[in-house]
């Protein structure tokens, strides 16, 4: 069952009904100012940090759900409704929400009046624009009132929802020339404020939520829109909000357009005040002036469109499969941008309060982002590496505002260091910028300890070698990629965090997954060392990788699949010898990505075991059979009810590793089948089961042991989009950057048939026509000339290179 | 304007309309299980700790407000309503909520059907009882459906509202014999669960909130009650809830009663399971069996009534002023019990997540609680003292579950130590239990460092002497009673906590308020030392007190009032020489309580200054003029908009100190006037201005600089009730426990006229008839015999002593 459709031409998903199974959201902004907006207008916005600088209030888990946002209310002769349907739920004659690239357009029509709200954050502007067009679709003249509404958050979103004994006394606003200024705490240590204005005369305003709603009312009962008259309330404490009243007259067929601006402004410390208690509004007035005409707003919107045209031009595919095209060309890349910006910080499942940028998360997010804006990827790499410790380990997370490591969460996740090598490798392959390796980068943000980035990579590389266990496999530490496999934790205290609790010392818990990562990622380090002329180091690295692979072969193989780990006591995890958790997905994917078992049949065996034991029509579960009881020696993974999350749920983040592995062993049909199982566009038709957005990956889909098998949760989360984009673009479609050229090595299902990839990299454009699909091993021609192997050498900037690939 | 009335006979406040200006709440429970319930059924319940063991979910700052709670829905032939009015807001023919002592009864009637819900927590039972009586008030037979509903919180209330990426996957329930069991996380580290059952056959149930409400609906749109049929949903993740359906038939005039039990149960670690994944429900079944008949529920309710009869018997007054009677006999004492139990942890303004028990808070709460249950006061004293450090300082807060000091907030609030002496002094005066001074009590919860409680008091006493500044006044540290006067903080970072931020070293900030406290409380330490035979220590203490009083006279007097402090640089705070914050309330009250300026006219001058500069018809503001800009050298006090909170708001906690001071100087009429300004019963008639409960003190009333002057916030907060009860019972009515006898020293307005206090203490009963009022200095007779002075010696247990007091 569908609730909308893709409009690929416009790069939009069109939601046709307010009654989706969950709020389906979009993101506004790509630089410093961001908004989340649902198809019924819910959500919030913030400047840079979703916790520390939140402009508008949003209540997660509110009832009614998703009732806070930017709402436009129409009172047409006493008939009160909103084009976003919510909060009034007044039935509409027409409803449509179009989520596009960095913008959303919500349109509703009722009783001969159409209202369309375009929401976007302009490029390089710290503001949300709400451009509202009202059209009289009836035969008679119309005279009606329209009310805007946003509710302000008192800046720190966490404090805002906990510290009422203070917060209900501090709200302050100003109203000047029809613009509403939110200045809570500006009197003291803040130098920033918000403004909500409109480019038209207003008939009234409200800034006190209890006045606007009427005390005790829900948004659906809002008093002012129902009365059809603003109260001109000035908030003093309690709940500051901003609402304008516009009185509008429309002849039959006439349209009028209004631009509302919700902006964030800062003043210099010594320039905060116009007079005692009155904000210096110079910045806000300039912002409002910039959007004084609807034409200037249109121009800013056109700039945003152009910005995305440019971004999405680096990698495109034309195939006969619309779903594939839209995932690759639009939505998967779009989500990569979102997760690059948000990491795991802000979605409808992450409140934006608790999480910073992850060392592991952001390194992986880079993999799918590096081709979009390489210069921002470079900056991110330096930020991430700056939080590394001198021993190669790393803060597991860092704060986006300060870029400092998060002490509360600390270190000890032993896969973290290797991800840095993966991110840097991807960046250098994309750009050829080996110079980044010479950048001096601090350890633990201490400039006095700065070393070259290459030295950082060396310590990353050495870390799993230095922290190796009795089988020569890397010790797992607090946890590896699977945050919830906590082999040294032994927690018995309710609610205690498995990720931060004091770990037990003296164990020998090793991770076969990290060993696989080392095998897969280590060679990049060797190459980088060799390119810098350090052959000895390169040789040492290659030798270490070979040793690790042998250790996996010797101690990481269970007979039909790769083991997952050894626990604290040295017992196997992920073995056929146990009743539950026999086989885990992560080592199967990553060991094969590391080239282990390719030649001796282990890889195929492992993948067949995945197919037999992990696969479902909704994707591959993380492990199987799920744990039915809590295993103190395994930690959080066993706390979930079977089929959910790490306990047998389907992770869209690690399914790609198996898909890549299938392409490595050349099983194109399996790889393709697995890709389609989880790719949201292919799940659109079962939206009533999947429930979340059909244009964005979710972290998790409930597994086969769950009563809600197939239901997705945690959409828009870090890492997932990147890995899926890497998988489809580099391994299925088979076009991936390498150090000296573009590898073209397709391995995708036969049903896809002929397709063409356009790839812009290092200034040149490659037009790659893949003639046929269904297997691996295509032979290439470059500008008509056959070549050996599958690497198309990089051409000079500006050139257009024609490539064909034929089985 | 009133929204209800007091029913003093029943000890109830009767709310006559759902449309109060704010949710007016009550507390259930007095031992380990507590509930908060508003007059429209909102609120939640928890076991011992409002953060860590919350049974039901409540959304602070929800819209619509206060929509979560325990709701009973009636579907009477398609007409859906609730006796609590919310969440449906279906108009009722009759509505009444009676908040009583530990119980609330909500009654609604519509269309010839009356439903009355009695909510209470029985004595010594870890459960909320919801006893529902439905009555057919019509002339025809009735057949209708009734639905119960509670939504479960996933135990840790903070995690519950932040960690959705995990929490939405973990919810689990069981349903057995019509009882619904909430067992989220029971599979792992928890050994506790909740049950919601009813003593009648059910026609259906629901445990999945989205099914009960219908996805996306608000509580007012709940699908199941509107459909008139339960779906028998079993929650798997998302939002577990509990709802029963009862099918009820009533003849005209007939009533039926049902008892619902919402209980908390624990199992031993090795006895958790009945079978794989199935809870051992022995405890729950015993609980439900205990309330299987309505008669047994009635008996438990009678026990609760008797419990409160006994508690409130220790101090009663009969006067011609009903408001005075009800404050003293019922509501002020009741609030003392609530704040003793809750400290500042859980109200409709405190979420119950952020705060533990305060060292300062709980010591002051003792002052109004010690006569109610002295043995619990004793336990609390030991708990508090156990968190003290060896140097006399103290953790500012400690956790109720662990009774350990709160490291996050730490120490350095230099008034804290003295409050312990005040609390112990009050306890010993009430009980004569000098033995408590010999109790061995740890420092910093380290048993190996245990010393006698007397030694703790010594270190408390010495602390302000050892931490004294250049004027011989105590250094203020992080802050004194006024948490928001932060003289060493110098914070410029937005949102940074003034209470926990690193303080600047090297300053000389002194507190005249702490000096006043020392003068007022220090003598109790001297007495205790002398009673233990340590005359040298007593002499030393008395001498130190005298020196401190002299230091205040020499350096703490501004000419017309007492200074508030010296700042970091040694500049005066609270002086006529500055434009703002000229005069502060705290030192005026406490210095006079410490006996400073009584003889030389300073006290009268200071109190006249308070009257002139601080007093308003709504109480005395904290300081004046309020600060119009942020003063980095003063801290949080200057962050509030003028008139709110510490920046010129009216604190009901420190107004009593001025009232006591007025009784000390003998100005009965002023004392009485000030008492009435803030006492809630006297503000009942201006409920539309005051807005909060007319039966409970609020922390703060907006001051004269605020646009909402007279509006109260933060009701039910720690300390306030205690100080007001101390003031009215011990100083206005003038009956207070001393070491050797009961002091009878009334000082109350003439309009009160003759009154009688009955006081039970140390096993004897004192019937004190005060013949006339309007001044201080009554002469006493004891059993008809005139005595010298105003101390009635303690009589032997069991005796009844008749006292008269005549001007």
HADDOCK unambig.tbl for C-alpha pairs under 7 A between the chains (distance, minus, plus):
assign (segid A and resid 62 and name CA) (segid B and resid 62 and name CA) 6.58 0.50 0.50
assign (segid A and resid 63 and name CA) (segid B and resid 217 and name CA) 6.90 0.50 0.50
assign (segid A and resid 63 and name CA) (segid B and resid 218 and name CA) 4.94 0.50 0.50
assign (segid A and resid 63 and name CA) (segid B and resid 219 and name CA) 6.78 0.50 0.50
assign (segid A and resid 64 and name CA) (segid B and resid 216 and name CA) 5.89 0.50 0.50
assign (segid A and resid 64 and name CA) (segid B and resid 217 and name CA) 5.17 0.50 0.50
assign (segid A and resid 64 and name CA) (segid B and resid 218 and name CA) 3.88 0.50 0.50
assign (segid A and resid 65 and name CA) (segid B and resid 216 and name CA) 5.21 0.50 0.50
assign (segid A and resid 65 and name CA) (segid B and resid 217 and name CA) 6.91 0.50 0.50
assign (segid A and resid 162 and name CA) (segid B and resid 351 and name CA) 6.35 0.50 0.50
assign (segid A and resid 164 and name CA) (segid B and resid 349 and name CA) 5.53 0.50 0.50
assign (segid A and resid 164 and name CA) (segid B and resid 350 and name CA) 6.52 0.50 0.50
assign (segid A and resid 165 and name CA) (segid B and resid 349 and name CA) 5.51 0.50 0.50
assign (segid A and resid 165 and name CA) (segid B and resid 350 and name CA) 6.40 0.50 0.50
assign (segid A and resid 165 and name CA) (segid B and resid 714 and name CA) 5.96 0.50 0.50
assign (segid A and resid 169 and name CA) (segid B and resid 644 and name CA) 6.08 0.50 0.50
assign (segid A and resid 170 and name CA) (segid B and resid 640 and name CA) 5.85 0.50 0.50
assign (segid A and resid 170 and name CA) (segid B and resid 641 and name CA) 6.20 0.50 0.50
assign (segid A and resid 187 and name CA) (segid B and resid 629 and name CA) 6.38 0.50 0.50
assign (segid A and resid 187 and name CA) (segid B and resid 630 and name CA) 6.31 0.50 0.50
assign (segid A and resid 187 and name CA) (segid B and resid 639 and name CA) 6.86 0.50 0.50
assign (segid A and resid 188 and name CA) (segid B and resid 630 and name CA) 4.99 0.50 0.50
assign (segid A and resid 188 and name CA) (segid B and resid 639 and name CA) 5.44 0.50 0.50
assign (segid A and resid 189 and name CA) (segid B and resid 492 and name CA) 5.38 0.50 0.50
assign (segid A and resid 189 and name CA) (segid B and resid 493 and name CA) 5.99 0.50 0.50
assign (segid A and resid 189 and name CA) (segid B and resid 494 and name CA) 4.87 0.50 0.50
assign (segid A and resid 190 and name CA) (segid B and resid 494 and name CA) 5.28 0.50 0.50
assign (segid A and resid 216 and name CA) (segid B and resid 64 and name CA) 5.90 0.50 0.50
assign (segid A and resid 216 and name CA) (segid B and resid 65 and name CA) 5.23 0.50 0.50
assign (segid A and resid 217 and name CA) (segid B and resid 63 and name CA) 6.91 0.50 0.50
assign (segid A and resid 217 and name CA) (segid B and resid 64 and name CA) 5.17 0.50 0.50
assign (segid A and resid 217 and name CA) (segid B and resid 65 and name CA) 6.90 0.50 0.50
assign (segid A and resid 218 and name CA) (segid B and resid 63 and name CA) 4.95 0.50 0.50
assign (segid A and resid 218 and name CA) (segid B and resid 64 and name CA) 3.88 0.50 0.50
assign (segid A and resid 219 and name CA) (segid B and resid 63 and name CA) 6.77 0.50 0.50
assign (segid A and resid 236 and name CA) (segid B and resid 707 and name CA) 6.94 0.50 0.50
assign (segid A and resid 349 and name CA) (segid B and resid 164 and name CA) 5.52 0.50 0.50
assign (segid A and resid 349 and name CA) (segid B and resid 165 and name CA) 5.50 0.50 0.50
assign (segid A and resid 350 and name CA) (segid B and resid 164 and name CA) 6.50 0.50 0.50
assign (segid A and resid 350 and name CA) (segid B and resid 165 and name CA) 6.38 0.50 0.50
assign (segid A and resid 351 and name CA) (segid B and resid 162 and name CA) 6.33 0.50 0.50
assign (segid A and resid 492 and name CA) (segid B and resid 189 and name CA) 5.38 0.50 0.50
assign (segid A and resid 493 and name CA) (segid B and resid 189 and name CA) 5.98 0.50 0.50
assign (segid A and resid 494 and name CA) (segid B and resid 189 and name CA) 4.87 0.50 0.50
assign (segid A and resid 494 and name CA) (segid B and resid 190 and name CA) 5.30 0.50 0.50
assign (segid A and resid 629 and name CA) (segid B and resid 187 and name CA) 6.40 0.50 0.50
assign (segid A and resid 630 and name CA) (segid B and resid 187 and name CA) 6.31 0.50 0.50
assign (segid A and resid 630 and name CA) (segid B and resid 188 and name CA) 5.00 0.50 0.50
assign (segid A and resid 639 and name CA) (segid B and resid 187 and name CA) 6.87 0.50 0.50
assign (segid A and resid 639 and name CA) (segid B and resid 188 and name CA) 5.46 0.50 0.50
assign (segid A and resid 640 and name CA) (segid B and resid 170 and name CA) 5.87 0.50 0.50
assign (segid A and resid 641 and name CA) (segid B and resid 170 and name CA) 6.21 0.50 0.50
assign (segid A and resid 644 and name CA) (segid B and resid 169 and name CA) 6.06 0.50 0.50
assign (segid A and resid 645 and name CA) (segid B and resid 169 and name CA) 6.99 0.50 0.50
assign (segid A and resid 707 and name CA) (segid B and resid 236 and name CA) 6.92 0.50 0.50
assign (segid A and resid 714 and name CA) (segid B and resid 165 and name CA) 5.93 0.50 0.50
